[in-house]
Amino acid sequence: MSTTTAPTRTARLEARIAPDALAAIRRAAELQGSSVSEFVVSAAQKEANQVIAEAQLIRLSLADQRAIAEAILHPPPLSEGMERAIARHDRLIAASR
């Protein structure tokens, strides 16, 4: 007896699809040995993960990459307000120890 269980399905998705697209999906599902539903859910999830991953990437031009590297390597001097904030932070941390 297997101890694994099927994932719980909690939502239904419906879509209208062209007959030729459905035929291709049915054939692909058959070749993978899965149902049309399993194939569609798997394909949709793969695509969704890819879209999300691409949306989380930051793409910069070469000039922008150089500007960021330059700012990291040679940051501008701190403003007076930032100097005061750092000093206050240091005092707060020292007082909490």
Residue, then its C-alpha position, 0 to 999 in steps of 0.5 A: m500500500s502506498t503512503t503518498t496521497a494525491p494533492t488536494r484540488t481546491a479550485r476549478l479552471e475552465a477555458r475555451i480552446a480551439p479544436d486543433a489546440l485541444a488535439a495537440i494538448r491531448r496528443a502531448a498528454e498521451l505521449q507523457g502518459s498523463s491526463v489532459s487535465e494533469f498536462v494542462v495544469s503542469a504546463a500552466q504551472k511551469e509557465a507561471n513559474q517562468v513568468i514569475a522568475e523573469a519578473q523578479l530579475i533586474r536587467l540593466s544596460l552595461a552603462d547602468q551596471r557601470a554606474i552601480a559599480e562606480a557608486i558602490l566603489h566610490p560612494p558619495p560623502l555622507s550628508e550631515g543628517m546621515e552622519r547624525a543618524i549614524a551617531r545616534h544609531d551607534r549610541l542606541i546600540a551601545a546603550s542597549r548592551 
